[in-house]
Amino acid sequence: MKKTVTLWLTSLLISATAHAASVNVALDANPNREQSGTYRYVDNLLTNLKKVGWDTETFPRDTIGGENDRLDQVRAGILDISMSDFSIATQFVPELQVLQLPYTFKDPKSELNFFTKSDYLETVNKKLANEGMRILAIAPNGGFLGIFNSKKPVKTVTDMKGLRFRAMDENQLTMFKLMGANGVVIPFSEVPNAIQTGIADGYINASSVPLTFGQQDLFKYFTNAKVIISARLVLASDSWWNDLSDSEKKQFNQASAAAQQEVFDWVDKSEDKHMQELQAAGIQVYQPTDAELATYKTATENMTKQITDVPAKRIAQIRKLVDQYSN
């Protein structure tokens, strides 16, 4: 009898080991910890999870499809996690657009405080659950977005006139128009060709992005205007998440929180280095004065009126909530 019980317990242990929690993640950047905040987050996350026995797998950037392909795979439960563009979720929760308005957040620390200390993501995830997904965390690629272009130095918003920028979505088209520039929606994968052929003159992005994707040769000028937060979504399949036990969810959340905090700390420390690397690559870097930054803020302060699919009262509530978590 004792032998039978022993064999049964051994079988249970083997079964438990064989069914360790697992996660696969589709990357959105090249595997370089010093240039990509999103890769750094994933690397931190999976390292932490491996320490507690998780099985992990990553898919290199674009090997299983672009943004929309990965979104479909997450919703279908085929892919566990995609490091996705922030705007990919606005089609399901339009009010997320408010968080991408220019100068909504004071600094990266305020961004981190908002997403980790408020219950805002919980309200968003209740809506995303109907679409088979949820946002587990926000990961910055680098510092707040600045202005890259190949044509001329840009100091104030008046210098934007005559330039045409790659836009991610309709919101950015509106933003460029308010700044006196033109915009054209272009997938990120097509940016090099668009710049080289003159379809666009530049884009707004974190200072690290051209370094991460080998796009230094496309630009001559960078203005550190800190227009919009750098934020990518840790977008997860709801079916995968719901299949995890409570203890596994706790392990993931702890690993994610530690990974996220380390990345935001790195963002603060790495900005000067990225500026130096841009200069070494031949890109002129300009740091606007407070008065010059104010010209961009003034030009875009009425962008809330352009978000017609979110009630004005709700927009005001979200912005007030953001302010509560500002430093």
C-alpha positions as CSV (number, residue, x, y, z in Angstrom):
1,M,0.0,0.0,0.0
2,K,2.8,2.4,0.9
3,K,4.5,1.6,-2.4
4,T,1.3,2.4,-4.3
5,V,0.9,5.8,-2.5
6,T,4.5,6.6,-3.1
7,L,4.1,5.9,-6.8
8,W,0.9,8.0,-6.9
9,L,2.6,11.0,-5.3
10,T,5.6,10.7,-7.6
11,S,3.3,10.7,-10.5
12,L,1.6,13.8,-9.3
13,L,4.9,15.6,-8.9
14,I,6.0,14.6,-12.4
15,S,2.7,15.8,-13.8
16,A,3.0,19.1,-12.0
17,T,6.5,19.6,-13.4
18,A,5.4,18.7,-16.9
19,H,2.6,21.3,-16.7
20,A,4.7,24.3,-15.7
21,A,3.2,27.6,-16.5
22,S,4.2,28.9,-19.9
23,V,4.1,32.1,-21.9
24,N,5.1,33.1,-25.5
25,V,5.7,36.7,-26.5
26,A,5.9,38.3,-29.9
27,L,8.6,41.0,-29.8
28,D,8.3,44.4,-31.4
29,A,11.9,45.4,-31.5
30,N,15.4,44.1,-32.1
31,P,16.9,42.2,-29.1
32,N,19.0,45.1,-27.7
33,R,18.6,45.9,-24.0
34,E,20.5,49.2,-24.3
35,Q,18.4,50.7,-27.1
36,S,14.9,49.2,-26.8
37,G,12.8,49.6,-23.6
38,T,10.2,47.1,-24.8
39,Y,12.8,44.4,-25.4
40,R,14.4,45.2,-22.1
41,Y,11.0,44.7,-20.4
42,V,10.5,41.3,-22.1
43,D,14.0,40.2,-21.2
44,N,13.5,41.3,-17.6
45,L,10.1,39.6,-17.5
46,L,11.1,36.3,-18.9
47,T,14.2,36.1,-16.8
48,N,12.1,36.7,-13.7
49,L,9.6,34.1,-14.7
50,K,12.2,31.5,-15.6
51,K,13.5,31.8,-12.0
52,V,10.1,30.5,-10.7
53,G,9.9,27.7,-13.2
54,W,8.0,29.1,-16.2
55,D,8.6,27.9,-19.7
56,T,9.1,30.9,-22.0
57,E,9.3,31.5,-25.8
58,T,9.8,34.6,-27.9
59,F,9.1,35.3,-31.5
60,P,11.4,37.9,-33.2
61,R,9.9,41.1,-34.6
62,D,7.5,40.6,-37.5
63,T,8.2,36.8,-37.8
64,I,4.6,35.9,-37.1
65,G,3.1,39.0,-38.7
66,G,2.6,42.7,-38.2
67,E,0.6,44.6,-35.7
68,N,-2.8,43.6,-37.0
69,D,-1.8,40.0,-37.5
70,R,-0.5,39.7,-33.9
71,L,-3.7,41.4,-32.6
72,D,-5.8,38.7,-34.4
73,Q,-3.6,36.0,-32.9
74,V,-4.0,37.3,-29.4
75,R,-7.7,37.7,-29.7
76,A,-8.0,34.1,-31.0
77,G,-5.8,32.7,-28.1
78,I,-3.1,31.6,-30.5
79,L,-0.5,34.0,-29.2
80,D,-0.2,34.7,-25.4
81,I,1.4,38.2,-25.5
82,S,2.1,40.7,-28.1
83,M,4.2,43.8,-27.5
84,S,1.8,46.1,-29.4
85,D,1.3,49.6,-30.5
86,F,-0.7,51.7,-28.0
87,S,-3.1,52.8,-30.7
88,I,-4.0,49.3,-31.6
89,A,-6.4,49.2,-28.7
90,T,-8.1,52.5,-29.3
91,Q,-10.4,50.9,-31.9
92,F,-11.9,48.9,-29.0
93,V,-11.6,51.5,-26.2
94,P,-11.7,55.0,-27.9
95,E,-11.0,56.9,-24.7
96,L,-7.4,55.5,-24.7
97,Q,-6.8,58.3,-27.3
98,V,-6.9,60.8,-24.5
99,L,-3.7,59.4,-23.0
100,Q,-1.8,59.9,-26.3
101,L,-2.7,63.6,-26.6
102,P,0.3,65.9,-26.6
103,Y,1.7,66.9,-23.2
104,T,-0.9,64.9,-21.2
105,F,1.8,63.5,-18.9
106,K,4.4,65.6,-17.2
107,D,7.2,63.0,-17.3
108,P,7.9,59.2,-17.5
109,K,7.5,58.9,-13.7
110,S,4.1,60.4,-13.8
111,E,3.2,57.9,-16.6
112,L,4.4,55.0,-14.5
113,N,2.5,56.2,-11.5
114,F,-0.7,56.5,-13.5
115,F,-0.6,53.1,-15.0
116,T,0.5,51.2,-11.9
117,K,-1.2,53.1,-9.1
118,S,-4.6,54.0,-10.5
119,D,-7.3,51.5,-11.4
120,Y,-7.6,52.8,-15.0
121,L,-6.3,49.7,-16.7
122,E,-8.8,47.7,-14.8
123,T,-11.7,49.7,-16.4
124,V,-10.1,49.3,-19.8
125,N,-9.7,45.6,-19.4
126,K,-13.3,45.1,-18.6
127,K,-14.1,46.5,-22.1
128,L,-11.3,44.6,-23.8
129,A,-12.4,41.3,-22.3
130,N,-15.3,41.2,-24.8
131,E,-12.6,41.2,-27.5
132,G,-10.6,38.3,-26.0
133,M,-7.7,40.3,-24.6
134,R,-6.3,42.5,-21.8
135,I,-3.5,44.9,-21.2
136,L,-1.2,43.5,-18.5
137,A,1.3,46.5,-18.5
138,I,2.6,49.5,-20.3
139,A,6.2,49.5,-21.4
140,P,8.1,52.5,-22.8
141,N,10.4,52.2,-25.8
142,G,12.4,55.1,-24.5
143,G,11.8,58.7,-23.4
144,F,8.9,60.9,-24.5
145,L,8.6,61.4,-28.3
146,G,10.6,64.0,-30.1
147,I,10.7,65.3,-33.7
148,F,13.0,63.7,-36.3
149,N,13.3,65.1,-39.8
150,S,15.6,65.1,-42.7
151,K,15.1,68.7,-44.0
152,K,15.8,71.5,-41.5
153,P,16.3,72.4,-37.8
154,V,13.1,72.7,-35.8
155,K,13.1,74.9,-32.7
156,T,9.6,76.1,-32.3
157,V,6.3,75.0,-33.8
158,T,6.5,77.6,-36.5
159,D,9.5,75.6,-37.9
160,M,7.2,72.7,-38.6
161,K,5.6,74.5,-41.6
162,G,6.4,72.9,-44.9
163,L,7.4,69.5,-43.4
164,R,5.5,66.3,-43.9
165,F,5.5,63.6,-41.2
166,R,4.7,60.0,-41.0
167,A,1.7,59.6,-38.8
168,M,0.6,56.4,-36.9
169,D,-3.1,57.3,-37.0
170,E,-5.8,60.0,-37.4
171,N,-4.9,61.6,-34.1
172,Q,-1.3,62.2,-35.2
173,L,-2.6,63.6,-38.5
174,T,-4.6,66.1,-36.6
175,M,-1.6,66.9,-34.3
176,F,0.7,67.7,-37.2
177,K,-2.0,69.9,-38.9
178,L,-2.3,71.9,-35.7
179,M,1.4,72.3,-35.6
180,G,1.4,73.7,-39.1
181,A,2.8,70.6,-40.8
182,N,1.3,67.9,-43.0
183,G,1.0,64.2,-42.2
184,V,0.5,60.9,-44.0
185,V,-0.3,57.6,-42.3
186,I,2.5,55.1,-43.0
187,P,3.1,51.7,-41.5
188,F,6.4,51.6,-39.5
189,S,7.8,48.9,-41.7
190,E,7.5,51.3,-44.7
191,V,9.2,54.3,-43.0
192,P,12.6,53.9,-44.6
193,N,11.3,53.9,-48.1
194,A,8.9,56.8,-47.4
195,I,11.7,59.0,-46.1
196,Q,14.1,58.0,-48.9
197,T,11.5,58.7,-51.6
198,G,10.3,62.0,-50.1
199,I,6.8,60.7,-49.2
200,A,7.6,61.9,-45.7
201,D,10.3,64.1,-44.1
202,G,10.3,62.6,-40.7
203,Y,8.3,61.2,-37.7
204,I,7.9,61.7,-34.0
205,N,9.5,59.0,-31.9
206,A,11.6,58.2,-28.8
207,S,15.3,59.2,-29.2
208,S,16.2,55.5,-29.1
209,V,14.0,54.3,-32.0
210,P,16.3,55.2,-35.0
211,L,19.1,53.5,-33.0
212,T,17.1,50.4,-32.3
213,F,15.9,50.0,-35.9
214,G,19.0,51.2,-37.8
215,Q,17.3,54.3,-39.1
216,Q,20.0,56.9,-38.2
217,D,20.9,57.6,-41.8
218,L,17.3,58.7,-42.6
219,F,17.4,61.8,-40.5
220,K,19.6,64.9,-40.0
221,Y,17.7,66.7,-37.1
222,F,16.1,65.7,-33.8
223,T,14.2,68.1,-31.5
224,N,13.6,66.8,-28.0
225,A,10.1,68.3,-27.8
226,K,8.8,65.5,-25.5
227,V,5.4,65.6,-27.3
228,I,3.8,62.3,-26.4
229,I,4.5,59.4,-24.0
230,S,6.4,56.5,-25.3
231,A,4.1,53.6,-24.5
232,R,3.7,50.1,-25.9
233,L,1.1,47.6,-24.7
234,V,1.8,44.3,-23.1
235,L,-1.3,42.9,-24.8
236,A,-2.3,39.4,-23.7
237,S,-4.8,36.8,-24.7
238,D,-7.7,36.7,-22.2
239,S,-8.1,32.9,-22.6
240,W,-4.4,32.4,-21.8
241,W,-4.6,34.6,-18.8
242,N,-7.7,33.0,-17.5
243,D,-6.2,29.6,-17.8
244,L,-3.5,30.6,-15.3
245,S,-4.0,29.7,-11.6
246,D,-4.2,32.5,-9.0
247,S,-0.6,31.8,-7.9
248,E,0.6,31.9,-11.5
249,K,-1.1,35.2,-12.1
250,K,0.6,36.5,-8.9
251,Q,4.0,35.3,-10.2
252,F,3.4,37.0,-13.5
253,N,2.3,40.3,-12.0
254,Q,5.3,40.4,-9.6
255,A,7.7,39.6,-12.4
256,S,6.1,42.2,-14.7
257,A,6.1,44.9,-12.0
258,A,9.8,44.4,-11.4
259,A,10.5,44.4,-15.1
260,Q,8.5,47.5,-15.7
261,Q,10.1,49.5,-12.9
262,E,13.6,48.6,-14.1
263,V,12.7,49.8,-17.6
264,F,11.4,53.2,-16.4
265,D,14.5,53.6,-14.3
266,W,16.6,52.8,-17.4
267,V,14.6,55.4,-19.4
268,D,15.6,58.2,-17.0
269,K,19.3,57.1,-17.1
270,S,19.7,56.4,-20.8
271,E,18.3,59.5,-22.5
272,D,21.6,61.4,-22.4
273,K,23.4,58.4,-23.9
274,H,20.9,58.1,-26.7
275,M,21.3,61.8,-27.5
276,Q,25.0,61.3,-27.7
277,E,24.6,58.3,-30.0
278,L,22.3,60.3,-32.3
279,Q,24.9,63.0,-32.5
280,A,27.6,60.5,-33.2
281,A,25.5,59.2,-36.0
282,G,25.4,62.7,-37.6
283,I,22.0,63.8,-36.3
284,Q,21.8,67.3,-34.9
285,V,20.1,67.3,-31.5
286,Y,18.3,70.3,-30.2
287,Q,17.0,70.8,-26.7
288,P,14.1,73.4,-26.8
289,T,13.8,76.0,-24.1
290,D,10.7,76.1,-21.9
291,A,9.4,79.0,-24.0
292,E,10.0,77.1,-27.2
293,L,8.3,74.0,-25.8
294,A,5.3,76.2,-24.9
295,T,4.7,76.9,-28.6
296,Y,4.0,73.2,-29.2
297,K,1.8,73.0,-26.2
298,T,-0.2,76.0,-27.2
299,A,-0.6,74.8,-30.8
300,T,-2.0,71.4,-29.7
301,E,-4.0,72.4,-26.6
302,N,-7.4,72.1,-28.3
303,M,-6.8,68.5,-29.6
304,T,-9.3,67.2,-27.1
305,K,-12.0,68.7,-29.3
306,Q,-10.9,66.4,-32.1
307,I,-11.8,63.2,-30.2
308,T,-15.4,63.2,-31.2
309,D,-16.2,59.6,-30.2
310,V,-15.5,60.2,-26.4
311,P,-17.8,62.5,-24.4
312,A,-16.1,65.8,-23.3
313,K,-17.0,65.0,-19.7
314,R,-15.2,61.6,-19.9
315,I,-12.1,63.3,-21.4
316,A,-12.0,65.8,-18.6
317,Q,-12.3,62.9,-16.0
318,I,-9.4,61.0,-17.5
319,R,-7.1,64.1,-17.7
320,K,-8.0,64.9,-14.1
321,L,-7.1,61.4,-13.1
322,V,-3.7,61.7,-14.9
323,D,-3.0,64.9,-13.0
324,Q,-3.6,63.2,-9.7
325,Y,-0.6,60.9,-10.4
326,S,1.7,63.6,-11.7
327,N,4.8,64.5,-9.7
